[in-house]
Amino acid sequence: MLQVSKIMPQGAGLAPVLLKRASTVELDWDIRQKSRFEATDSLGRQLGIFLPRGTLVRGGDVLVAEDGSMVKVIAAPQTVLRITACPTHGTPFDLTRAAYHLGNRHVPIELKPDHLKIEPDHVLADMLRSMHLIVNEVSESFEPEGGAYSAGGHGHAHEAVATVAPHVHGPDCNHGHDHAHHEVQPVAIQIHPHKPHSH
């Protein structure tokens, strides 16, 4: 087994010709968030990966084996929930609200300008649909943001979820809604004047 203990994030500093010669290895998110694992590269070589604890392996990173050979990491497609705003009754701000609620539950989440991605969870899917969002199960690569969970945190997907009144959509939507709109209540913020320090 070929040992790997070095990683070059996104192949930084490597000439394109070297990257073209590198073998590849496809890994899903479950594997890429581990610092110790075994894998088989595109040349059929068995790799034993031993990276510093807490290392996250991303698609595009390059692993360097003990013999100096390089292995480019490809983020393998996996089942994820793709979350988009409803074009008829929602707004792009709905995605911001969703990211906030998912972040509160320490859920690994991939942020994109027009959609979010999380690992499958029916409780979270129901919560998101109740927030005017469209949730579809797809097979895509998953590159969640770095955050608290990257150091061994865990999800709280099955905590009690605040219920939002559902709203009903037309025949082209994949989720149910009624048209009740909830008024946003202002929040008072008190700002204390800064007193100069005396020396």
Accessible surface in RSA format (square Angstrom, percent):
REM  Atomic radii and reference values for relative SASA: ProtOr
REM  Chains: A
REM  Algorithm: Lee & Richards
REM  Probe-radius: 1.40
REM  Slices: 20
REM RES _ NUM      All-atoms   Total-Side   Main-Chain    Non-polar    All polar
REM                ABS   REL    ABS   REL    ABS   REL    ABS   REL    ABS   REL
RES MET A   1   126.48  65.5  54.84  36.3  71.64 170.6  49.30  41.9  77.18 102.3
RES LEU A   2    30.37  16.9  26.13  18.7   4.24  10.7  27.88  19.6   2.49   6.7
RES GLN A   3    91.61  51.2  90.94  66.5   0.67   1.6  11.70  24.9  79.91  60.6
RES VAL A   4     0.01   0.0   0.00   0.0   0.01   0.0   0.00   0.0   0.01   0.0
RES SER A   5    78.33  66.2  62.97  84.0  15.36  35.4  26.78  57.0  51.55  72.2
RES LYS A   6   118.48  57.8 115.48  70.9   3.00   7.1  68.09  61.3  50.39  53.7
RES ILE A   7    34.68  19.7  20.65  15.4  14.03  33.8  20.65  14.9  14.03  38.1
RES MET A   8    41.34  21.4  39.75  26.3   1.59   3.8  36.84  31.3   4.50   6.0
RES PRO A   9    87.41  63.7  85.96  78.4   1.45   5.3  85.96  71.0   1.45   9.0
RES GLN A  10   108.55  60.7  89.66  65.5  18.90  45.0  54.44 115.9  54.12  41.0
RES GLY A  11     4.19   5.2   0.00   N/A   4.19   5.2   0.22   0.6   3.97   8.9
RES ALA A  12    68.78  63.2  52.29  80.7  16.49  37.5  62.17  87.6   6.61  17.5
RES GLY A  13    89.10 109.9   0.00   N/A  89.10 109.9  44.21 121.3  44.89 100.5
RES LEU A  14    34.94  19.5  18.99  13.6  15.95  40.1  20.06  14.1  14.88  40.1
RES ALA A  15    44.91  41.3  36.38  56.1   8.52  19.4  42.31  59.6   2.60   6.9
RES PRO A  16   102.24  74.5 100.34  91.5   1.90   6.9 101.69  84.0   0.55   3.4
RES VAL A  17    79.08  52.0  76.30  69.1   2.79   6.7  77.63  67.5   1.45   3.9
RES LEU A  18    62.89  35.0  62.40  44.6   0.50   1.2  62.41  43.8   0.49   1.3
RES LEU A  19    44.28  24.7  37.42  26.8   6.86  17.3  37.69  26.5   6.59  17.7
RES LYS A  20   177.81  86.7 142.85  87.6  34.97  83.3  94.01  84.6  83.80  89.3
RES ARG A  21   176.49  74.1 142.16  72.5  34.32  81.7  68.35  93.4 108.13  65.5
RES ALA A  22    17.21  15.8   0.00   0.0  17.21  39.1   5.21   7.3  12.00  31.8
RES SER A  23     8.28   7.0   0.31   0.4   7.96  18.3   5.81  12.4   2.46   3.4
RES THR A  24    42.75  30.4  41.81  42.4   0.94   2.2  26.71  35.9  16.05  24.3
RES VAL A  25     5.02   3.3   2.06   1.9   2.95   7.1   5.02   4.4   0.00   0.0
RES GLU A  26   105.86  60.8  81.44  61.6  24.42  58.1  26.35  51.0  79.51  64.9
RES LEU A  27    10.96   6.1   8.47   6.1   2.49   6.3  10.96   7.7   0.00   0.0
RES ASP A  28    48.73  34.1  45.58  45.4   3.15   7.4   6.84  16.1  41.89  41.8
RES TRP A  29     0.34   0.1   0.34   0.2   0.00   0.0   0.24   0.1   0.10   0.2
RES ASP A  30    72.13  50.5  71.44  71.1   0.69   1.6  17.28  40.7  54.85  54.7
RES ILE A  31    50.57  28.8  50.57  37.7   0.00   0.0  50.57  36.4   0.00   0.0
RES ARG A  32     0.00   0.0   0.00   0.0   0.00   0.0   0.00   0.0   0.00   0.0
RES GLN A  33    67.96  38.0  47.71  34.9  20.25  48.2  11.12  23.7  56.84  43.1
RES LYS A  34   102.14  49.8  97.06  59.6   5.07  12.1  59.87  53.9  42.26  45.0
RES SER A  35    11.43   9.7   7.25   9.7   4.18   9.6   0.65   1.4  10.78  15.1
RES ARG A  36    96.83  40.7  81.91  41.8  14.92  35.5  34.99  47.8  61.84  37.5
RES PHE A  37    20.88  10.4   5.93   3.7  14.94  38.9  17.55  10.6   3.33   9.5
RES GLU A  38   115.91  66.5  93.43  70.7  22.47  53.5  30.88  59.7  85.02  69.4
RES ALA A  39    14.04  12.9   3.02   4.7  11.02  25.1  13.95  19.6   0.09   0.2
RES THR A  40    72.31  51.4  52.77  53.5  19.54  46.6  37.08  49.8  35.23  53.3
RES ASP A  41     6.83   4.8   0.00   0.0   6.83  16.2   0.71   1.7   6.13   6.1
RES SER A  42    75.93  64.2  33.68  44.9  42.25  97.3  40.60  86.4  35.34  49.5
RES LEU A  43   127.07  70.8  93.75  67.1  33.32  83.8 100.47  70.6  26.60  71.6
RES GLY A  44    52.91  65.2   0.00   N/A  52.91  65.2  28.02  76.9  24.89  55.7
RES ARG A  45    61.92  26.0  55.79  28.4   6.13  14.6  48.83  66.7  13.09   7.9
RES GLN A  46    87.23  48.8  81.17  59.3   6.06  14.4  40.64  86.5  46.59  35.3
RES LEU A  47     0.00   0.0   0.00   0.0   0.00   0.0   0.00   0.0   0.00   0.0
RES GLY A  48     0.37   0.5   0.00   N/A   0.37   0.5   0.37   1.0   0.00   0.0
RES ILE A  49     0.74   0.4   0.37   0.3   0.37   0.9   0.37   0.3   0.37   1.0
RES PHE A  50    90.99  45.5  84.58  52.4   6.40  16.7  84.58  51.3   6.40  18.3
RES LEU A  51     1.26   0.7   0.00   0.0   1.26   3.2   1.16   0.8   0.10   0.3
RES PRO A  52    87.92  64.1  76.44  69.7  11.48  41.7  87.18  72.0   0.73   4.6
RES ARG A  53   184.44  77.4 156.93  80.0  27.51  65.5  72.60  99.2 111.84  67.8
RES GLY A  54    56.45  69.6   0.00   N/A  56.45  69.6  31.43  86.3  25.02  56.0
RES THR A  55    27.21  19.4  18.65  18.9   8.57  20.4  18.28  24.6   8.93  13.5
RES LEU A  56    35.06  19.5  20.28  14.5  14.79  37.2  20.28  14.2  14.79  39.8
RES VAL A  57     0.00   0.0   0.00   0.0   0.00   0.0   0.00   0.0   0.00   0.0
RES ARG A  58    52.22  21.9  52.22  26.6   0.00   0.0  30.40  41.6  21.82  13.2
RES GLY A  59    20.84  25.7   0.00   N/A  20.84  25.7   8.62  23.7  12.22  27.4
RES GLY A  60    18.37  22.7   0.00   N/A  18.37  22.7  13.00  35.7   5.37  12.0
RES ASP A  61     4.62   3.2   4.62   4.6   0.00   0.0   0.00   0.0   4.62   4.6
RES VAL A  62     0.04   0.0   0.04   0.0   0.00   0.0   0.04   0.0   0.00   0.0
RES LEU A  63     0.08   0.0   0.08   0.1   0.00   0.0   0.08   0.1   0.00   0.0
RES VAL A  64    26.63  17.5  24.05  21.8   2.58   6.2  24.05  20.9   2.58   7.0
RES ALA A  65     4.73   4.4   0.00   0.0   4.73  10.8   0.32   0.4   4.42  11.7
RES GLU A  66   121.60  69.8  77.06  58.3  44.54 106.1  45.33  87.7  76.28  62.3
RES ASP A  67    91.46  64.1  51.29  51.1  40.17  95.0  41.82  98.4  49.64  49.5
RES GLY A  68    48.86  60.3   0.00   N/A  48.86  60.3  30.23  83.0  18.63  41.7
RES SER A  69    34.20  28.9  23.17  30.9  11.03  25.4  33.47  71.3   0.73   1.0
RES MET A  70    32.94  17.1  27.22  18.0   5.72  13.6  22.85  19.4  10.10  13.4
RES VAL A  71     0.00   0.0   0.00   0.0   0.00   0.0   0.00   0.0   0.00   0.0
RES LYS A  72    72.87  35.6  72.87  44.7   0.00   0.0  23.11  20.8  49.76  53.0
RES VAL A  73     0.91   0.6   0.00   0.0   0.91   2.2   0.00   0.0   0.91   2.5
RES ILE A  74    70.52  40.1  68.00  50.7   2.52   6.1  70.52  50.8   0.00   0.0
RES ALA A  75    16.48  15.2   7.25  11.2   9.23  21.0   7.25  10.2   9.23  24.4
RES ALA A  76    14.79  13.6  14.79  22.8   0.00   0.0  14.79  20.8   0.00   0.0
RES PRO A  77    82.31  60.0  64.50  58.8  17.81  64.8  64.50  53.3  17.81 110.7
RES GLN A  78    29.67  16.6  21.95  16.0   7.71  18.4  20.13  42.9   9.53   7.2
RES THR A  79    64.41  45.8  56.21  57.0   8.20  19.5  22.06  29.6  42.35  64.0
RES VAL A  80     0.00   0.0   0.00   0.0   0.00   0.0   0.00   0.0   0.00   0.0
RES LEU A  81    10.25   5.7  10.25   7.3   0.00   0.0  10.25   7.2   0.00   0.0
RES ARG A  82    71.46  30.0  70.52  35.9   0.94   2.2  12.95  17.7  58.51  35.5
RES ILE A  83     0.00   0.0   0.00   0.0   0.00   0.0   0.00   0.0   0.00   0.0
RES THR A  84    33.52  23.8  33.52  34.0   0.00   0.0  26.10  35.1   7.42  11.2
RES ALA A  85    23.61  21.7  13.40  20.7  10.21  23.2  13.40  18.9  10.21  27.1
RES CYS A  86     1.17   0.9   0.00   0.0   1.17   2.8   0.00   0.0   1.17   1.3
RES PRO A  87   120.32  87.7  79.56  72.5  40.76 148.2  91.93  75.9  28.39 176.4
RES THR A  88    96.72  68.8  64.32  65.2  32.41  77.2  46.82  62.9  49.90  75.4
RES HIS A  89    50.35  27.5  31.17  21.7  19.18  49.1  25.79  26.6  24.56  28.6
RES GLY A  90    18.38  22.7   0.00   N/A  18.38  22.7   1.64   4.5  16.74  37.5
RES THR A  91    71.96  51.2  69.71  70.7   2.25   5.4  67.47  90.6   4.49   6.8
RES PRO A  92   110.50  80.5 105.71  96.4   4.79  17.4 106.47  87.9   4.03  25.0
RES PHE A  93   125.99  63.0 119.67  74.1   6.32  16.5 123.51  74.9   2.48   7.1
RES ASP A  94    13.02   9.1  12.98  12.9   0.04   0.1   0.00   0.0  13.02  13.0
RES LEU A  95    15.87   8.8  15.37  11.0   0.51   1.3  15.62  11.0   0.26   0.7
RES THR A  96    80.74  57.4  74.40  75.4   6.34  15.1  53.73  72.2  27.01  40.8
RES ARG A  97    71.38  30.0  67.98  34.7   3.41   8.1  26.92  36.8  44.47  26.9
RES ALA A  98     0.00   0.0   0.00   0.0   0.00   0.0   0.00   0.0   0.00   0.0
RES ALA A  99    26.59  24.4  20.87  32.2   5.71  13.0  21.12  29.7   5.46  14.5
RES TYR A 100   138.74  64.8 127.35  72.5  11.39  29.6  98.20  73.8  40.53  50.0
RES HIS A 101    56.98  31.1  56.98  39.6   0.00   0.0  34.67  35.7  22.31  26.0
RES LEU A 102     0.00   0.0   0.00   0.0   0.00   0.0   0.00   0.0   0.00   0.0
RES GLY A 103    38.11  47.0   0.00   N/A  38.11  47.0  27.53  75.6  10.58  23.7
RES ASN A 104    86.01  59.3  63.07  61.0  22.94  55.2  14.63  35.2  71.38  69.0
RES ARG A 105    24.12  10.1  24.12  12.3   0.00   0.0   3.15   4.3  20.96  12.7
RES HIS A 106    79.93  43.7  74.87  52.0   5.06  12.9  48.77  50.3  31.16  36.3
RES VAL A 107    11.73   7.7   9.44   8.5   2.29   5.5   9.52   8.3   2.22   6.0
RES PRO A 108    22.94  16.7  22.85  20.8   0.08   0.3  22.85  18.9   0.08   0.5
RES ILE A 109    14.59   8.3  14.59  10.9   0.00   0.0  14.59  10.5   0.00   0.0
RES GLU A 110    11.24   6.5  11.24   8.5   0.00   0.0   4.14   8.0   7.09   5.8
RES LEU A 111    81.73  45.5  64.44  46.1  17.29  43.5  64.64  45.4  17.09  46.0
RES LYS A 112    88.98  43.4  76.32  46.8  12.66  30.1  26.48  23.8  62.50  66.6
RES PRO A 113   139.49 101.7  98.48  89.8  41.01 149.1 112.33  92.7  27.17 168.9
RES ASP A 114    93.30  65.4  83.79  83.4   9.51  22.5  39.95  94.0  53.35  53.2
RES HIS A 115    15.44   8.4  15.44  10.7   0.00   0.0  13.69  14.1   1.75   2.0
RES LEU A 116     6.44   3.6   6.44   4.6   0.00   0.0   6.44   4.5   0.00   0.0
RES LYS A 117    11.42   5.6  11.42   7.0   0.00   0.0   0.00   0.0  11.42  12.2
RES ILE A 118     0.00   0.0   0.00   0.0   0.00   0.0   0.00   0.0   0.00   0.0
RES GLU A 119    50.26  28.9  47.50  35.9   2.75   6.6  19.31  37.3  30.95  25.3
RES PRO A 120    65.96  48.1  43.37  39.5  22.59  82.1  43.68  36.1  22.28 138.5
RES ASP A 121    26.74  18.7  15.78  15.7  10.95  25.9  13.64  32.1  13.10  13.1
RES HIS A 122   133.39  72.9 124.91  86.8   8.48  21.7  97.60 100.6  35.79  41.6
RES VAL A 123    38.90  25.6  35.29  31.9   3.62   8.7  37.19  32.3   1.72   4.7
RES LEU A 124     2.56   1.4   2.56   1.8   0.00   0.0   2.56   1.8   0.00   0.0
RES ALA A 125     6.42   5.9   6.42   9.9   0.00   0.0   6.42   9.0   0.00   0.0
RES ASP A 126    87.88  61.6  80.79  80.4   7.09  16.8  28.38  66.8  59.51  59.3
RES MET A 127    11.80   6.1   5.67   3.8   6.14  14.6   9.11   7.7   2.69   3.6
RES LEU A 128     0.00   0.0   0.00   0.0   0.00   0.0   0.00   0.0   0.00   0.0
RES ARG A 129    79.61  33.4  79.08  40.3   0.53   1.3  27.44  37.5  52.17  31.6
RES SER A 130    23.32  19.7  19.85  26.5   3.47   8.0  19.76  42.1   3.56   5.0
RES MET A 131     2.89   1.5   2.76   1.8   0.12   0.3   0.54   0.5   2.35   3.1
RES HIS A 132    21.69  11.9  21.69  15.1   0.00   0.0  10.92  11.3  10.77  12.5
RES LEU A 133     0.00   0.0   0.00   0.0   0.00   0.0   0.00   0.0   0.00   0.0
RES ILE A 134    19.85  11.3  19.79  14.7   0.06   0.1  19.85  14.3   0.00   0.0
RES VAL A 135     4.74   3.1   0.06   0.1   4.68  11.3   0.06   0.0   4.68  12.7
RES ASN A 136    61.69  42.5  58.94  57.0   2.74   6.6  15.38  37.0  46.31  44.8
RES GLU A 137   120.45  69.2  90.35  68.4  30.10  71.7  23.68  45.8  96.77  79.0
RES VAL A 138    41.63  27.4  31.64  28.6   9.98  24.1  41.58  36.1   0.05   0.1
RES SER A 139    80.51  68.0  54.98  73.4  25.53  58.8  38.48  81.9  42.04  58.9
RES GLU A 140    51.91  29.8  47.35  35.8   4.56  10.9  26.24  50.7  25.67  21.0
RES SER A 141    41.30  34.9  37.02  49.4   4.28   9.9   9.57  20.4  31.73  44.4
RES PHE A 142     0.00   0.0   0.00   0.0   0.00   0.0   0.00   0.0   0.00   0.0
RES GLU A 143    44.08  25.3  37.23  28.2   6.85  16.3  35.04  67.8   9.05   7.4
RES PRO A 144     1.33   1.0   0.00   0.0   1.33   4.8   0.00   0.0   1.33   8.3
RES GLU A 145    83.82  48.1  79.84  60.4   3.99   9.5  17.72  34.3  66.10  54.0
RES GLY A 146    50.94  62.8   0.00   N/A  50.94  62.8  21.98  60.3  28.96  64.9
RES GLY A 147    37.42  46.1   0.00   N/A  37.42  46.1  30.02  82.4   7.39  16.6
RES ALA A 148    74.51  68.5  46.59  71.9  27.92  63.5  59.50  83.8  15.01  39.8
RES TYR A 149    23.10  10.8  17.64  10.0   5.46  14.2  17.85  13.4   5.25   6.5
RES SER A 150    30.48  25.8  19.97  26.7  10.50  24.2   3.83   8.2  26.65  37.3
RES ALA A 151    91.74  84.3  56.07  86.5  35.66  81.1  63.24  89.1  28.49  75.5
RES GLY A 152    70.47  86.9   0.00   N/A  70.47  86.9  38.50 105.6  31.97  71.6
RES GLY A 153    39.01  48.1   0.00   N/A  39.01  48.1  20.73  56.9  18.27  40.9
RES HIS A 154   125.28  68.5 115.72  80.4   9.56  24.5  96.67  99.6  28.61  33.3
RES GLY A 155    44.77  55.2   0.00   N/A  44.77  55.2  14.65  40.2  30.13  67.5
RES HIS A 156    53.40  29.2  47.59  33.1   5.81  14.9  31.37  32.3  22.03  25.6
RES ALA A 157    14.26  13.1  11.97  18.5   2.29   5.2  11.97  16.9   2.29   6.1
RES HIS A 158   132.36  72.3 101.84  70.8  30.51  78.1  75.43  77.7  56.93  66.2
RES GLU A 159    86.94  49.9  75.03  56.8  11.91  28.4  37.50  72.5  49.44  40.4
RES ALA A 160   105.07  96.6  68.60 105.9  36.47  83.0  80.75 113.7  24.32  64.4
RES VAL A 161    40.39  26.6  19.12  17.3  21.27  51.3  19.59  17.0  20.81  56.4
RES ALA A 162    81.30  74.8  62.77  96.9  18.53  42.2  74.22 104.5   7.08  18.8
RES THR A 163   131.98  93.9  94.95  96.3  37.03  88.2  70.20  94.3  61.78  93.4
RES VAL A 164    36.60  24.1  31.69  28.7   4.91  11.8  34.80  30.2   1.79   4.9
RES ALA A 165    43.45  39.9  31.52  48.6  11.92  27.1  36.13  50.9   7.32  19.4
RES PRO A 166    82.57  60.2  82.19  74.9   0.38   1.4  82.51  68.1   0.07   0.4
RES HIS A 167     2.49   1.4   2.41   1.7   0.09   0.2   1.95   2.0   0.54   0.6
RES VAL A 168    94.27  62.0  93.73  84.9   0.54   1.3  93.73  81.4   0.54   1.5
RES HIS A 169    20.66  11.3   1.02   0.7  19.65  50.3   3.27   3.4  17.39  20.2
RES GLY A 170    38.02  46.9   0.00   N/A  38.02  46.9  29.63  81.3   8.40  18.8
RES PRO A 171   140.54 102.4 100.93  92.0  39.61 144.0 114.46  94.5  26.08 162.1
RES ASP A 172   138.41  97.0 108.96 108.5  29.45  69.6  39.59  93.2  98.82  98.6
RES CYS A 173    27.84  21.1   8.58   9.6  19.27  45.3   1.52   3.8  26.33  28.4
RES ASN A 174   104.06  71.8  74.73  72.2  29.33  70.6  23.99  57.7  80.07  77.4
RES HIS A 175    16.50   9.0   0.59   0.4  15.90  40.7  10.71  11.0   5.79   6.7
RES GLY A 176    51.38  63.4   0.00   N/A  51.38  63.4  34.00  93.3  17.38  38.9
RES HIS A 177     1.15   0.6   0.00   0.0   1.15   2.9   0.20   0.2   0.95   1.1
RES ASP A 178    52.09  36.5  50.80  50.6   1.29   3.1  28.53  67.2  23.55  23.5
RES HIS A 179   100.42  54.9  84.00  58.4  16.42  42.0  62.67  64.6  37.75  43.9
RES ALA A 180    49.64  45.6  34.72  53.6  14.93  34.0  45.88  64.6   3.77  10.0
RES HIS A 181   140.41  76.7 108.31  75.3  32.11  82.1  75.67  78.0  64.74  75.3
RES HIS A 182   100.87  55.1  76.95  53.5  23.92  61.2  58.58  60.4  42.29  49.2
RES GLU A 183   148.70  85.4 119.60  90.5  29.10  69.3  50.00  96.7  98.70  80.6
RES VAL A 184   133.72  88.0 112.84 102.2  20.88  50.3 117.57 102.2  16.15  43.8
RES GLN A 185   121.88  68.2 110.13  80.5  11.75  28.0  55.33 117.8  66.56  50.5
RES PRO A 186   125.10  91.2  96.81  88.3  28.29 102.8 106.74  88.1  18.36 114.1
RES VAL A 187   123.51  81.3  97.13  87.9  26.38  63.6 100.88  87.7  22.63  61.4
RES ALA A 188   106.10  97.6  69.27 106.9  36.83  83.8  78.56 110.6  27.55  73.0
RES ILE A 189   143.17  81.5 111.23  82.9  31.94  77.0 114.90  82.7  28.27  76.7
RES GLN A 190   146.17  81.7 117.99  86.2  28.18  67.1  42.31  90.1 103.86  78.8
RES ILE A 191   148.96  84.8 123.11  91.7  25.86  62.3 125.93  90.7  23.03  62.5
RES HIS A 192   137.23  75.0 118.28  82.2  18.96  48.5  78.31  80.7  58.93  68.6
RES PRO A 193   117.01  85.3  95.19  86.8  21.82  79.3 106.05  87.6  10.97  68.2
RES HIS A 194   174.36  95.3 146.01 101.5  28.35  72.5 104.56 107.8  69.80  81.2
RES LYS A 195   169.37  82.6 157.69  96.8  11.68  27.8 101.61  91.5  67.76  72.2
RES PRO A 196   127.62  93.0  99.67  90.9  27.95 101.6 110.64  91.4  16.98 105.5
RES HIS A 197   149.92  81.9 126.87  88.2  23.05  59.0  88.71  91.4  61.21  71.2
RES SER A 198   113.82  96.2  81.52 108.8  32.30  74.4  52.96 112.8  60.86  85.3
RES HIS A 199   216.91 118.5 137.96  95.9  78.95 202.0 129.39 133.3  87.52 101.8
END  Absolute sums over single chains surface
CHAIN  1 A    12014.3       9177.0       2837.3       7241.3       4773.1
END  Absolute sums over all chains
TOTAL         12014.3       9177.0       2837.3       7241.3       4773.1
